[in-house]
Amino acid sequence: MKARKCKTCSGKGFVFSKDYEIREDRFGFGLRETGIKITCSKCFGKGVK
C-alpha cells in the first residue's frame, strides 16, 4: 500500500511561516518580516499521513 502525501506541507514535512518584528529605525518605527521554517503539525515532519 502506497503512503499518501500530507496535503498541508505537500510531503515536505515542514511549512514556511512569517514572523513580524517591530524595530526602531532612524526614520521611526518599522515592521521587519522574517521567514521561519516550522515542522508540519499534521504529519509531525514525516511528510506522509
mmCIF entry with sequence, helices, sheets and N, C-alpha, C, O atoms, coordinates in Angstrom:
data_MODEL
# 
_entry.id   MODEL 
# 
_entity.id                         1 
_entity.type                       polymer 
_entity.pdbx_number_of_molecules   1 
# 
_entity_poly.entity_id                      1 
_entity_poly.type                           'polypeptide(L)' 
_entity_poly.nstd_linkage                   no 
_entity_poly.nstd_monomer                   no 
_entity_poly.pdbx_seq_one_letter_code       MKARKCKTCSGKGFVFSKDYEIREDRFGFGLRETGIKITCSKCFGKGVK 
_entity_poly.pdbx_seq_one_letter_code_can   MKARKCKTCSGKGFVFSKDYEIREDRFGFGLRETGIKITCSKCFGKGVK 
_entity_poly.pdbx_strand_id                 A 
# 
loop_
_entity_poly_seq.entity_id 
_entity_poly_seq.num 
_entity_poly_seq.mon_id 
_entity_poly_seq.hetero 
1 1  MET n 
1 2  LYS n 
1 3  ALA n 
1 4  ARG n 
1 5  LYS n 
1 6  CYS n 
1 7  LYS n 
1 8  THR n 
1 9  CYS n 
1 10 SER n 
1 11 GLY n 
1 12 LYS n 
1 13 GLY n 
1 14 PHE n 
1 15 VAL n 
1 16 PHE n 
1 17 SER n 
1 18 LYS n 
1 19 ASP n 
1 20 TYR n 
1 21 GLU n 
1 22 ILE n 
1 23 ARG n 
1 24 GLU n 
1 25 ASP n 
1 26 ARG n 
1 27 PHE n 
1 28 GLY n 
1 29 PHE n 
1 30 GLY n 
1 31 LEU n 
1 32 ARG n 
1 33 GLU n 
1 34 THR n 
1 35 GLY n 
1 36 ILE n 
1 37 LYS n 
1 38 ILE n 
1 39 THR n 
1 40 CYS n 
1 41 SER n 
1 42 LYS n 
1 43 CYS n 
1 44 PHE n 
1 45 GLY n 
1 46 LYS n 
1 47 GLY n 
1 48 VAL n 
1 49 LYS n 
# 
_struct_asym.id          A 
_struct_asym.entity_id   1 
# 
_struct_sheet.id               AA1 
_struct_sheet.type             ? 
_struct_sheet.number_strands   2 
_struct_sheet.details          ? 
# 
_struct_sheet_order.sheet_id     AA1 
_struct_sheet_order.range_id_1   1 
_struct_sheet_order.range_id_2   2 
_struct_sheet_order.offset       ? 
_struct_sheet_order.sense        anti-parallel 
# 
loop_
_struct_sheet_range.sheet_id 
_struct_sheet_range.id 
_struct_sheet_range.beg_label_comp_id 
_struct_sheet_range.beg_label_asym_id 
_struct_sheet_range.beg_label_seq_id 
_struct_sheet_range.pdbx_beg_PDB_ins_code 
_struct_sheet_range.end_label_comp_id 
_struct_sheet_range.end_label_asym_id 
_struct_sheet_range.end_label_seq_id 
_struct_sheet_range.pdbx_end_PDB_ins_code 
_struct_sheet_range.beg_auth_comp_id 
_struct_sheet_range.beg_auth_asym_id 
_struct_sheet_range.beg_auth_seq_id 
_struct_sheet_range.end_auth_comp_id 
_struct_sheet_range.end_auth_asym_id 
_struct_sheet_range.end_auth_seq_id 
AA1 1 PHE A 14 ? ASP A 25 ? PHE A 14 ASP A 25 
AA1 2 GLY A 28 ? THR A 39 ? GLY A 28 THR A 39 
# 
loop_
_atom_site.group_PDB 
_atom_site.id 
_atom_site.type_symbol 
_atom_site.label_atom_id 
_atom_site.label_alt_id 
_atom_site.label_comp_id 
_atom_site.label_asym_id 
_atom_site.label_entity_id 
_atom_site.label_seq_id 
_atom_site.pdbx_PDB_ins_code 
_atom_site.Cartn_x 
_atom_site.Cartn_y 
_atom_site.Cartn_z 
_atom_site.occupancy 
_atom_site.B_iso_or_equiv 
_atom_site.pdbx_formal_charge 
_atom_site.auth_seq_id 
_atom_site.auth_comp_id 
_atom_site.auth_asym_id 
_atom_site.auth_atom_id 
_atom_site.pdbx_PDB_model_num 
ATOM 1   N N  . MET A 1 1  ? 0.834  -1.182 0.000  1.00 0.00 ? 1  MET A N  1 
ATOM 2   C CA . MET A 1 1  ? 0.000  0.000  0.000  1.00 0.00 ? 1  MET A CA 1 
ATOM 3   C C  . MET A 1 1  ? 0.881  1.249  0.000  1.00 0.00 ? 1  MET A C  1 
ATOM 4   O O  . MET A 1 1  ? 1.810  1.371  0.799  1.00 0.00 ? 1  MET A O  1 
ATOM 5   N N  . LYS A 1 2  ? 0.581  2.151  -0.888 1.00 0.00 ? 2  LYS A N  1 
ATOM 6   C CA . LYS A 1 2  ? 1.378  3.360  -1.029 1.00 0.00 ? 2  LYS A CA 1 
ATOM 7   C C  . LYS A 1 2  ? 0.961  4.406  0.005  1.00 0.00 ? 2  LYS A C  1 
ATOM 8   O O  . LYS A 1 2  ? -0.229 4.617  0.241  1.00 0.00 ? 2  LYS A O  1 
ATOM 9   N N  . ALA A 1 3  ? 1.948  5.055  0.616  1.00 0.00 ? 3  ALA A N  1 
ATOM 10  C CA . ALA A 1 3  ? 1.662  6.098  1.611  1.00 0.00 ? 3  ALA A CA 1 
ATOM 11  C C  . ALA A 1 3  ? 1.199  7.368  0.908  1.00 0.00 ? 3  ALA A C  1 
ATOM 12  O O  . ALA A 1 3  ? 1.699  7.715  -0.162 1.00 0.00 ? 3  ALA A O  1 
ATOM 13  N N  . ARG A 1 4  ? 0.247  8.053  1.512  1.00 0.00 ? 4  ARG A N  1 
ATOM 14  C CA . ARG A 1 4  ? -0.263 9.294  0.931  1.00 0.00 ? 4  ARG A CA 1 
ATOM 15  C C  . ARG A 1 4  ? 0.517  10.485 1.470  1.00 0.00 ? 4  ARG A C  1 
ATOM 16  O O  . ARG A 1 4  ? 0.859  10.546 2.651  1.00 0.00 ? 4  ARG A O  1 
ATOM 17  N N  . LYS A 1 5  ? 0.789  11.431 0.571  1.00 0.00 ? 5  LYS A N  1 
ATOM 18  C CA . LYS A 1 5  ? 1.488  12.646 0.977  1.00 0.00 ? 5  LYS A CA 1 
ATOM 19  C C  . LYS A 1 5  ? 0.575  13.536 1.803  1.00 0.00 ? 5  LYS A C  1 
ATOM 20  O O  . LYS A 1 5  ? -0.639 13.562 1.601  1.00 0.00 ? 5  LYS A O  1 
ATOM 21  N N  . CYS A 1 6  ? 1.165  14.251 2.720  1.00 0.00 ? 6  CYS A N  1 
ATOM 22  C CA . CYS A 1 6  ? 0.417  15.212 3.529  1.00 0.00 ? 6  CYS A CA 1 
ATOM 23  C C  . CYS A 1 6  ? 0.031  16.399 2.646  1.00 0.00 ? 6  CYS A C  1 
ATOM 24  O O  . CYS A 1 6  ? 0.874  16.936 1.927  1.00 0.00 ? 6  CYS A O  1 
ATOM 25  N N  . LYS A 1 7  ? -1.229 16.808 2.696  1.00 0.00 ? 7  LYS A N  1 
ATOM 26  C CA . LYS A 1 7  ? -1.695 17.913 1.848  1.00 0.00 ? 7  LYS A CA 1 
ATOM 27  C C  . LYS A 1 7  ? -1.252 19.272 2.372  1.00 0.00 ? 7  LYS A C  1 
ATOM 28  O O  . LYS A 1 7  ? -1.073 20.207 1.592  1.00 0.00 ? 7  LYS A O  1 
ATOM 29  N N  . THR A 1 8  ? -1.073 19.392 3.677  1.00 0.00 ? 8  THR A N  1 
ATOM 30  C CA . THR A 1 8  ? -0.707 20.679 4.268  1.00 0.00 ? 8  THR A CA 1 
ATOM 31  C C  . THR A 1 8  ? 0.701  21.109 3.861  1.00 0.00 ? 8  THR A C  1 
ATOM 32  O O  . THR A 1 8  ? 0.923  22.269 3.514  1.00 0.00 ? 8  THR A O  1 
ATOM 33  N N  . CYS A 1 9  ? 1.651  20.175 3.904  1.00 0.00 ? 9  CYS A N  1 
ATOM 34  C CA . CYS A 1 9  ? 3.045  20.519 3.606  1.00 0.00 ? 9  CYS A CA 1 
ATOM 35  C C  . CYS A 1 9  ? 3.509  19.974 2.259  1.00 0.00 ? 9  CYS A C  1 
ATOM 36  O O  . CYS A 1 9  ? 4.680  20.131 1.914  1.00 0.00 ? 9  CYS A O  1 
ATOM 37  N N  . SER A 1 10 ? 2.637  19.345 1.497  1.00 0.00 ? 10 SER A N  1 
ATOM 38  C CA . SER A 1 10 ? 2.944  18.741 0.190  1.00 0.00 ? 10 SER A CA 1 
ATOM 39  C C  . SER A 1 10 ? 4.019  17.663 0.285  1.00 0.00 ? 10 SER A C  1 
ATOM 40  O O  . SER A 1 10 ? 4.793  17.471 -0.653 1.00 0.00 ? 10 SER A O  1 
ATOM 41  N N  . GLY A 1 11 ? 4.069  16.963 1.407  1.00 0.00 ? 11 GLY A N  1 
ATOM 42  C CA . GLY A 1 11 ? 5.020  15.871 1.577  1.00 0.00 ? 11 GLY A CA 1 
ATOM 43  C C  . GLY A 1 11 ? 6.414  16.287 1.983  1.00 0.00 ? 11 GLY A C  1 
ATOM 44  O O  . GLY A 1 11 ? 7.300  15.437 2.064  1.00 0.00 ? 11 GLY A O  1 
ATOM 45  N N  . LYS A 1 12 ? 6.646  17.576 2.243  1.00 0.00 ? 12 LYS A N  1 
ATOM 46  C CA . LYS A 1 12 ? 7.974  18.055 2.617  1.00 0.00 ? 12 LYS A CA 1 
ATOM 47  C C  . LYS A 1 12 ? 8.283  17.852 4.097  1.00 0.00 ? 12 LYS A C  1 
ATOM 48  O O  . LYS A 1 12 ? 9.440  17.653 4.466  1.00 0.00 ? 12 LYS A O  1 
ATOM 49  N N  . GLY A 1 13 ? 7.258  17.901 4.947  1.00 0.00 ? 13 GLY A N  1 
ATOM 50  C CA . GLY A 1 13 ? 7.478  17.741 6.381  1.00 0.00 ? 13 GLY A CA 1 
ATOM 51  C C  . GLY A 1 13 ? 7.614  19.050 7.130  1.00 0.00 ? 13 GLY A C  1 
ATOM 52  O O  . GLY A 1 13 ? 7.672  19.060 8.360  1.00 0.00 ? 13 GLY A O  1 
ATOM 53  N N  . PHE A 1 14 ? 7.666  20.162 6.398  1.00 0.00 ? 14 PHE A N  1 
ATOM 54  C CA . PHE A 1 14 ? 7.752  21.470 7.044  1.00 0.00 ? 14 PHE A CA 1 
ATOM 55  C C  . PHE A 1 14 ? 6.970  22.496 6.242  1.00 0.00 ? 14 PHE A C  1 
ATOM 56  O O  . PHE A 1 14 ? 6.682  22.289 5.063  1.00 0.00 ? 14 PHE A O  1 
ATOM 57  N N  . VAL A 1 15 ? 6.631  23.597 6.885  1.00 0.00 ? 15 VAL A N  1 
ATOM 58  C CA . VAL A 1 15 ? 5.948  24.707 6.232  1.00 0.00 ? 15 VAL A CA 1 
ATOM 59  C C  . VAL A 1 15 ? 6.699  25.989 6.559  1.00 0.00 ? 15 VAL A C  1 
ATOM 60  O O  . VAL A 1 15 ? 7.339  26.085 7.606  1.00 0.00 ? 15 VAL A O  1 
ATOM 61  N N  . PHE A 1 16 ? 6.626  26.956 5.686  1.00 0.00 ? 16 PHE A N  1 
ATOM 62  C CA . PHE A 1 16 ? 7.243  28.253 5.920  1.00 0.00 ? 16 PHE A CA 1 
ATOM 63  C C  . PHE A 1 16 ? 6.213  29.211 6.482  1.00 0.00 ? 16 PHE A C  1 
ATOM 64  O O  . PHE A 1 16 ? 5.060  29.219 6.049  1.00 0.00 ? 16 PHE A O  1 
ATOM 65  N N  . SER A 1 17 ? 6.624  30.010 7.437  1.00 0.00 ? 17 SER A N  1 
ATOM 66  C CA . SER A 1 17 ? 5.748  30.995 8.055  1.00 0.00 ? 17 SER A CA 1 
ATOM 67  C C  . SER A 1 17 ? 6.519  32.303 8.170  1.00 0.00 ? 17 SER A C  1 
ATOM 68  O O  . SER A 1 17 ? 7.741  32.327 8.029  1.00 0.00 ? 17 SER A O  1 
ATOM 69  N N  . LYS A 1 18 ? 5.804  33.380 8.424  1.00 0.00 ? 18 LYS A N  1 
ATOM 70  C CA . LYS A 1 18 ? 6.434  34.687 8.564  1.00 0.00 ? 18 LYS A CA 1 
ATOM 71  C C  . LYS A 1 18 ? 6.343  35.154 10.006 1.00 0.00 ? 18 LYS A C  1 
ATOM 72  O O  . LYS A 1 18 ? 5.323  34.974 10.672 1.00 0.00 ? 18 LYS A O  1 
ATOM 73  N N  . ASP A 1 19 ? 7.422  35.754 10.471 1.00 0.00 ? 19 ASP A N  1 
ATOM 74  C CA . ASP A 1 19 ? 7.494  36.299 11.816 1.00 0.00 ? 19 ASP A CA 1 
ATOM 75  C C  . ASP A 1 19 ? 7.701  37.804 11.673 1.00 0.00 ? 19 ASP A C  1 
ATOM 76  O O  . ASP A 1 19 ? 8.563  38.242 10.910 1.00 0.00 ? 19 ASP A O  1 
ATOM 77  N N  . TYR A 1 20 ? 6.930  38.584 12.389 1.00 0.00 ? 20 TYR A N  1 
ATOM 78  C CA . TYR A 1 20 ? 6.998  40.039 12.273 1.00 0.00 ? 20 TYR A CA 1 
ATOM 79  C C  . TYR A 1 20 ? 7.620  40.634 13.526 1.00 0.00 ? 20 TYR A C  1 
ATOM 80  O O  . TYR A 1 20 ? 7.292  40.234 14.642 1.00 0.00 ? 20 TYR A O  1 
ATOM 81  N N  . GLU A 1 21 ? 8.521  41.593 13.334 1.00 0.00 ? 21 GLU A N  1 
ATOM 82  C CA . GLU A 1 21 ? 9.161  42.299 14.435 1.00 0.00 ? 21 GLU A CA 1 
ATOM 83  C C  . GLU A 1 21 ? 8.988  43.793 14.221 1.00 0.00 ? 21 GLU A C  1 
ATOM 84  O O  . GLU A 1 21 ? 9.074  44.281 13.094 1.00 0.00 ? 21 GLU A O  1 
ATOM 85  N N  . ILE A 1 22 ? 8.744  44.508 15.296 1.00 0.00 ? 22 ILE A N  1 
ATOM 86  C CA . ILE A 1 22 ? 8.687  45.964 15.227 1.00 0.00 ? 22 ILE A CA 1 
ATOM 87  C C  . ILE A 1 22 ? 10.046 46.482 15.666 1.00 0.00 ? 22 ILE A C  1 
ATOM 88  O O  . ILE A 1 22 ? 10.488 46.217 16.784 1.00 0.00 ? 22 ILE A O  1 
ATOM 89  N N  . ARG A 1 23 ? 10.705 47.220 14.786 1.00 0.00 ? 23 ARG A N  1 
ATOM 90  C CA . ARG A 1 23 ? 12.049 47.718 15.072 1.00 0.00 ? 23 ARG A CA 1 
ATOM 91  C C  . ARG A 1 23 ? 12.084 49.229 14.948 1.00 0.00 ? 23 ARG A C  1 
ATOM 92  O O  . ARG A 1 23 ? 11.337 49.835 14.181 1.00 0.00 ? 23 ARG A O  1 
ATOM 93  N N  . GLU A 1 24 ? 12.971 49.810 15.723 1.00 0.00 ? 24 GLU A N  1 
ATOM 94  C CA . GLU A 1 24 ? 13.129 51.260 15.662 1.00 0.00 ? 24 GLU A CA 1 
ATOM 95  C C  . GLU A 1 24 ? 14.237 51.584 14.669 1.00 0.00 ? 24 GLU A C  1 
ATOM 96  O O  . GLU A 1 24 ? 15.344 51.053 14.759 1.00 0.00 ? 24 GLU A O  1 
ATOM 97  N N  . ASP A 1 25 ? 13.925 52.452 13.733 1.00 0.00 ? 25 ASP A N  1 
ATOM 98  C CA . ASP A 1 25 ? 14.848 52.882 12.693 1.00 0.00 ? 25 ASP A CA 1 
ATOM 99  C C  . ASP A 1 25 ? 15.247 54.325 12.944 1.00 0.00 ? 25 ASP A C  1 
ATOM 100 O O  . ASP A 1 25 ? 14.799 54.956 13.901 1.00 0.00 ? 25 ASP A O  1 
ATOM 101 N N  . ARG A 1 26 ? 16.082 54.824 12.081 1.00 0.00 ? 26 ARG A N  1 
ATOM 102 C CA . ARG A 1 26 ? 16.375 56.259 12.169 1.00 0.00 ? 26 ARG A CA 1 
ATOM 103 C C  . ARG A 1 26 ? 15.217 57.083 11.620 1.00 0.00 ? 26 ARG A C  1 
ATOM 104 O O  . ARG A 1 26 ? 15.135 58.287 11.862 1.00 0.00 ? 26 ARG A O  1 
ATOM 105 N N  . PHE A 1 27 ? 14.316 56.427 10.876 1.00 0.00 ? 27 PHE A N  1 
ATOM 106 C CA . PHE A 1 27 ? 13.133 57.104 10.338 1.00 0.00 ? 27 PHE A CA 1 
ATOM 107 C C  . PHE A 1 27 ? 11.908 56.901 11.216 1.00 0.00 ? 27 PHE A C  1 
ATOM 108 O O  . PHE A 1 27 ? 10.823 57.366 10.866 1.00 0.00 ? 27 PHE A O  1 
ATOM 109 N N  . GLY A 1 28 ? 12.052 56.230 12.330 1.00 0.00 ? 28 GLY A N  1 
ATOM 110 C CA . GLY A 1 28 ? 10.918 55.929 13.206 1.00 0.00 ? 28 GLY A CA 1 
ATOM 111 C C  . GLY A 1 28 ? 10.802 54.428 13.398 1.00 0.00 ? 28 GLY A C  1 
ATOM 112 O O  . GLY A 1 28 ? 11.803 53.712 13.373 1.00 0.00 ? 28 GLY A O  1 
ATOM 113 N N  . PHE A 1 29 ? 9.603  53.963 13.585 1.00 0.00 ? 29 PHE A N  1 
ATOM 114 C CA . PHE A 1 29 ? 9.380  52.532 13.781 1.00 0.00 ? 29 PHE A CA 1 
ATOM 115 C C  . PHE A 1 29 ? 9.058  51.863 12.453 1.00 0.00 ? 29 PHE A C  1 
ATOM 116 O O  . PHE A 1 29 ? 8.379  52.439 11.603 1.00 0.00 ? 29 PHE A O  1 
ATOM 117 N N  . GLY A 1 30 ? 9.549  50.650 12.284 1.00 0.00 ? 30 GLY A N  1 
ATOM 118 C CA . GLY A 1 30 ? 9.301  49.909 11.054 1.00 0.00 ? 30 GLY A CA 1 
ATOM 119 C C  . GLY A 1 30 ? 8.993  48.460 11.351 1.00 0.00 ? 30 GLY A C  1 
ATOM 120 O O  . GLY A 1 30 ? 9.332  47.943 12.415 1.00 0.00 ? 30 GLY A O  1 
ATOM 121 N N  . LEU A 1 31 ? 8.355  47.817 10.413 1.00 0.00 ? 31 LEU A N  1 
ATOM 122 C CA . LEU A 1 31 ? 7.986  46.416 10.551 1.00 0.00 ? 31 LEU A CA 1 
ATOM 123 C C  . LEU A 1 31 ? 8.982  45.570 9.773  1.00 0.00 ? 31 LEU A C  1 
ATOM 124 O O  . LEU A 1 31 ? 9.205  45.802 8.584  1.00 0.00 ? 31 LEU A O  1 
ATOM 125 N N  . ARG A 1 32 ? 9.577  44.599 10.437 1.00 0.00 ? 32 ARG A N  1 
ATOM 126 C CA . ARG A 1 32 ? 10.536 43.712 9.783  1.00 0.00 ? 32 ARG A CA 1 
ATOM 127 C C  . ARG A 1 32 ? 9.929  42.320 9.701  1.00 0.00 ? 32 ARG A C  1 
ATOM 128 O O  . ARG A 1 32 ? 9.395  41.804 10.683 1.00 0.00 ? 32 ARG A O  1 
ATOM 129 N N  . GLU A 1 33 ? 10.014 41.728 8.540  1.00 0.00 ? 33 GLU A N  1 
ATOM 130 C CA . GLU A 1 33 ? 9.405  40.421 8.289  1.00 0.00 ? 33 GLU A CA 1 
ATOM 131 C C  . GLU A 1 33 ? 10.509 39.396 8.042  1.00 0.00 ? 33 GLU A C  1 
ATOM 132 O O  . GLU A 1 33 ? 11.343 39.577 7.155  1.00 0.00 ? 33 GLU A O  1 
ATOM 133 N N  . THR A 1 34 ? 10.512 38.321 8.829  1.00 0.00 ? 34 THR A N  1 
ATOM 134 C CA . THR A 1 34 ? 11.492 37.263 8.636  1.00 0.00 ? 34 THR A CA 1 
ATOM 135 C C  . THR A 1 34 ? 10.763 35.946 8.405  1.00 0.00 ? 34 THR A C  1 
ATOM 136 O O  . THR A 1 34 ? 9.709  35.702 8.992  1.00 0.00 ? 34 THR A O  1 
ATOM 137 N N  . GLY A 1 35 ? 11.316 35.117 7.566  1.00 0.00 ? 35 GLY A N  1 
ATOM 138 C CA . GLY A 1 35 ? 10.718 33.816 7.280  1.00 0.00 ? 35 GLY A CA 1 
ATOM 139 C C  . GLY A 1 35 ? 11.299 32.743 8.189  1.00 0.00 ? 35 GLY A C  1 
ATOM 140 O O  . GLY A 1 35 ? 12.510 32.694 8.404  1.00 0.00 ? 35 GLY A O  1 
ATOM 141 N N  . ILE A 1 36 ? 10.440 31.887 8.719  1.00 0.00 ? 36 ILE A N  1 
ATOM 142 C CA . ILE A 1 36 ? 10.898 30.798 9.572  1.00 0.00 ? 36 ILE A CA 1 
ATOM 143 C C  . ILE A 1 36 ? 10.325 29.480 9.064  1.00 0.00 ? 36 ILE A C  1 
ATOM 144 O O  . ILE A 1 36 ? 9.258  29.450 8.452  1.00 0.00 ? 36 ILE A O  1 
ATOM 145 N N  . LYS A 1 37 ? 11.039 28.406 9.322  1.00 0.00 ? 37 LYS A N  1 
ATOM 146 C CA . LYS A 1 37 ? 10.660 27.071 8.878  1.00 0.00 ? 37 LYS A CA 1 
ATOM 147 C C  . LYS A 1 37 ? 10.101 26.317 10.087 1.00 0.00 ? 37 LYS A C  1 
ATOM 148 O O  . LYS A 1 37 ? 10.782 26.171 11.102 1.00 0.00 ? 37 LYS A O  1 
ATOM 149 N N  . ILE A 1 38 ? 8.856  25.839 9.973  1.00 0.00 ? 38 ILE A N  1 
ATOM 150 C CA . ILE A 1 38 ? 8.173  25.185 11.078 1.00 0.00 ? 38 ILE A CA 1 
ATOM 151 C C  . ILE A 1 38 ? 7.842  23.744 10.678 1.00 0.00 ? 38 ILE A C  1 
ATOM 152 O O  . ILE A 1 38 ? 7.437  23.486 9.544  1.00 0.00 ? 38 ILE A O  1 
ATOM 153 N N  . THR A 1 39 ? 8.016  22.813 11.612 1.00 0.00 ? 39 THR A N  1 
ATOM 154 C CA . THR A 1 39 ? 7.620  21.420 11.380 1.00 0.00 ? 39 THR A CA 1 
ATOM 155 C C  . THR A 1 39 ? 6.109  21.353 11.196 1.00 0.00 ? 39 THR A C  1 
ATOM 156 O O  . THR A 1 39 ? 5.363  22.007 11.924 1.00 0.00 ? 39 THR A O  1 
ATOM 157 N N  . CYS A 1 40 ? 5.662  20.572 10.236 1.00 0.00 ? 40 CYS A N  1 
ATOM 158 C CA . CYS A 1 40 ? 4.235  20.438 9.939  1.00 0.00 ? 40 CYS A CA 1 
ATOM 159 C C  . CYS A 1 40 ? 3.505  19.833 11.138 1.00 0.00 ? 40 CYS A C  1 
ATOM 160 O O  . CYS A 1 40 ? 3.949  18.834 11.704 1.00 0.00 ? 40 CYS A O  1 
ATOM 161 N N  . SER A 1 41 ? 2.389  20.444 11.519 1.00 0.00 ? 41 SER A N  1 
ATOM 162 C CA . SER A 1 41 ? 1.639  19.975 12.688 1.00 0.00 ? 41 SER A CA 1 
ATOM 163 C C  . SER A 1 41 ? 0.699  18.818 12.352 1.00 0.00 ? 41 SER A C  1 
ATOM 164 O O  . SER A 1 41 ? 0.227  18.131 13.258 1.00 0.00 ? 41 SER A O  1 
ATOM 165 N N  . LYS A 1 42 ? 0.421  18.592 11.078 1.00 0.00 ? 42 LYS A N  1 
ATOM 166 C CA . LYS A 1 42 ? -0.478 17.497 10.689 1.00 0.00 ? 42 LYS A CA 1 
ATOM 167 C C  . LYS A 1 42 ? 0.255  16.153 10.621 1.00 0.00 ? 42 LYS A C  1 
ATOM 168 O O  . LYS A 1 42 ? -0.257 15.143 11.103 1.00 0.00 ? 42 LYS A O  1 
ATOM 169 N N  . CYS A 1 43 ? 1.455  16.140 10.021 1.00 0.00 ? 43 CYS A N  1 
ATOM 170 C CA . CYS A 1 43 ? 2.191  14.879 9.863  1.00 0.00 ? 43 CYS A CA 1 
ATOM 171 C C  . CYS A 1 43 ? 3.414  14.801 10.781 1.00 0.00 ? 43 CYS A C  1 
ATOM 172 O O  . CYS A 1 43 ? 4.123  13.794 10.767 1.00 0.00 ? 43 CYS A O  1 
ATOM 173 N N  . PHE A 1 44 ? 3.672  15.828 11.569 1.00 0.00 ? 44 PHE A N  1 
ATOM 174 C CA . PHE A 1 44 ? 4.788  15.889 12.527 1.00 0.00 ? 44 PHE A CA 1 
ATOM 175 C C  . PHE A 1 44 ? 6.151  15.671 11.871 1.00 0.00 ? 44 PHE A C  1 
ATOM 176 O O  . PHE A 1 44 ? 7.018  15.007 12.438 1.00 0.00 ? 44 PHE A O  1 
ATOM 177 N N  . GLY A 1 45 ? 6.335  16.231 10.675 1.00 0.00 ? 45 GLY A N  1 
ATOM 178 C CA . GLY A 1 45 ? 7.624  16.187 9.993  1.00 0.00 ? 45 GLY A CA 1 
ATOM 179 C C  . GLY A 1 45 ? 7.893  14.936 9.176  1.00 0.00 ? 45 GLY A C  1 
ATOM 180 O O  . GLY A 1 45 ? 8.968  14.820 8.587  1.00 0.00 ? 45 GLY A O  1 
ATOM 181 N N  . LYS A 1 46 ? 6.962  13.998 9.117  1.00 0.00 ? 46 LYS A N  1 
ATOM 182 C CA . LYS A 1 46 ? 7.176  12.759 8.357  1.00 0.00 ? 46 LYS A CA 1 
ATOM 183 C C  . LYS A 1 46 ? 6.920  12.952 6.866  1.00 0.00 ? 46 LYS A C  1 
ATOM 184 O O  . LYS A 1 46 ? 7.574  12.313 6.042  1.00 0.00 ? 46 LYS A O  1 
ATOM 185 N N  . GLY A 1 47 ? 5.974  13.826 6.508  1.00 0.00 ? 47 GLY A N  1 
ATOM 186 C CA . GLY A 1 47 ? 5.645  14.051 5.102  1.00 0.00 ? 47 GLY A CA 1 
ATOM 187 C C  . GLY A 1 47 ? 4.549  13.152 4.576  1.00 0.00 ? 47 GLY A C  1 
ATOM 188 O O  . GLY A 1 47 ? 4.031  13.385 3.484  1.00 0.00 ? 47 GLY A O  1 
ATOM 189 N N  . VAL A 1 48 ? 4.185  12.127 5.332  1.00 0.00 ? 48 VAL A N  1 
ATOM 190 C CA . VAL A 1 48 ? 3.111  11.216 4.926  1.00 0.00 ? 48 VAL A CA 1 
ATOM 191 C C  . VAL A 1 48 ? 2.085  11.120 6.044  1.00 0.00 ? 48 VAL A C  1 
ATOM 192 O O  . VAL A 1 48 ? 2.387  11.386 7.208  1.00 0.00 ? 48 VAL A O  1 
ATOM 193 N N  . LYS A 1 49 ? 0.862  10.734 5.672  1.00 0.00 ? 49 LYS A N  1 
ATOM 194 C CA . LYS A 1 49 ? -0.198 10.589 6.676  1.00 0.00 ? 49 LYS A CA 1 
ATOM 195 C C  . LYS A 1 49 ? -0.132 9.241  7.339  1.00 0.00 ? 49 LYS A C  1 
ATOM 196 O O  . LYS A 1 49 ? -0.947 8.941  8.211  1.00 0.00 ? 49 LYS A O  1 
# 
